[in-house]
């Protein structure tokens, strides 16, 4: 038996699972398994030093429980793919939701 605050805390740490199984309203947001099936990761991924550093930085932020991570960079650098690769591992993939277009951001969800 879990109290509502414990469940809410868990759902905040695992938004992908909460979205799928608890009916959390997440219009525009995609759990990892749906995100990886989109056309975003269509190129072969080459993790050079800069991308590897970005991946590690994102991974650490997710592990620390940051509620939102924004990745900035030049077009074609591989920001989206680096973000995807950084949370691909089991245990992290359940903790993220992907929003393709920031104009769809609903501040009430955060």
C-alpha positions, -999 to +999 in steps of 0.1 A: +000+000+000+014+034-010+002+068+000-008+092-028+023+114-022+046+083-027+028+074-059+030+109-072+067+110-064+073+077-082+052+089-112+073+121-114+105+100-115+090+076-141+069+097-164+070+072-193+055+045-172+030+069-156+019+081-190+012+046-203-003+030-172-017+057-150-034+079-176-013+109-170-023+135-197+008+139-219-004+153-252+026+156-275+049+137-252+063+103-262+076+075-239+110+062-250+097+031-269+075+053-290+101+080-295+127+055-309+101+043-335+096+078-349+116+091-379+139+112-356+167+086-353+170+079-390+208+084-393+235+061-381+248+073-348+286+080-344+295+089-308+326+112-312+341+130-281+316+159-282+286+136-285+299+112-259+304+142-234+268+153-242+254+118-236+272+116-203+259+150-192+223+142-201+226+107-184+238+123-152+210+149-153+184+122-157+200+101-129+199+132-106+162+136-113+162+168-133+126+174-145+136+190-178+167+189-199+172+213-228+198+205-254+210+233-276+233+232-306+237+237-343+213+219-368+226+185-377+249+181-347+229+151-334+212+167-304+181+145-307+200+113-313+225+120-285+195+126-261+180+094-272+212+074-269+218+089-234+186+074-220+184+042-240+196+020-212+171+001-190+163+021-159+167+055-176+144+049-206+114+046-182+122+079-166+119+101-197+093+116-221+103+132-253+086+164-267+095+171-303+082+207-304+086+230-274+055+250-285+035+220-273+049+223-238+021+223-212+036+240-181+011+223-158+026+189-166+061+199-154 
